[in-house]
Amino acid sequence: MKHTLRNLTAKGWNYLAEGGTNKVPSPDRSAPDALASAVDTVLGIAAWAGTAAGVAGIIITGVMMAASVKRGEGSEHMSRLGMVLGGCVLVSTAGPVVTFFFDAQGGEGGE
């Protein structure tokens, strides 16, 4: 660990001593088409699964509430319903929130 840190420090000092004349690489920000397509497919499946899980959670919570009322038992189904609905909100807003932050970052760094 010390040896690696010492090498990195030496390289940093050499870079500064040369006046920073080494060209720093600037990679392309766009992903290859095949990778972007595969990631879009996986994210689409994950979004569909999250939506299906949210609908199933609401249905299951409703069935449990109905069964508890019929038996005369009181339980904390409203908190369970709140957690399911909170999960649904997270799933449905994940894309727009990430887009907001990446668009804001891309606008500043692109100049």
Secondary structure as the mmCIF struct_conf table of DSSP 4:
data_model
#
loop_
_struct_conf.conf_type_id
_struct_conf.id
_struct_conf.beg_label_comp_id
_struct_conf.beg_label_asym_id
_struct_conf.beg_label_seq_id
_struct_conf.end_label_comp_id
_struct_conf.end_label_asym_id
_struct_conf.end_label_seq_id
HELX_RH_AL_P HELX_RH_AL_P1 LYS A 2 ALA A 17
TURN_TY1_P TURN_TY1_P1 GLU A 18 GLY A 19
BEND BEND1 GLY A 20 GLY A 20
BEND BEND2 ASN A 22 ASN A 22
HELX_LH_PP_P HELX_LH_PP_P1 LYS A 23 PRO A 25
BEND BEND3 ARG A 29 SER A 30
HELX_LH_PP_P HELX_LH_PP_P2 ALA A 31 PRO A 32
HELX_RH_AL_P HELX_RH_AL_P2 ASP A 33 ARG A 71
TURN_TY1_P TURN_TY1_P2 GLY A 72 GLY A 72
HELX_RH_AL_P HELX_RH_AL_P3 HIS A 77 GLY A 109
TURN_TY1_P TURN_TY1_P3 GLY A 110 GLY A 110
#
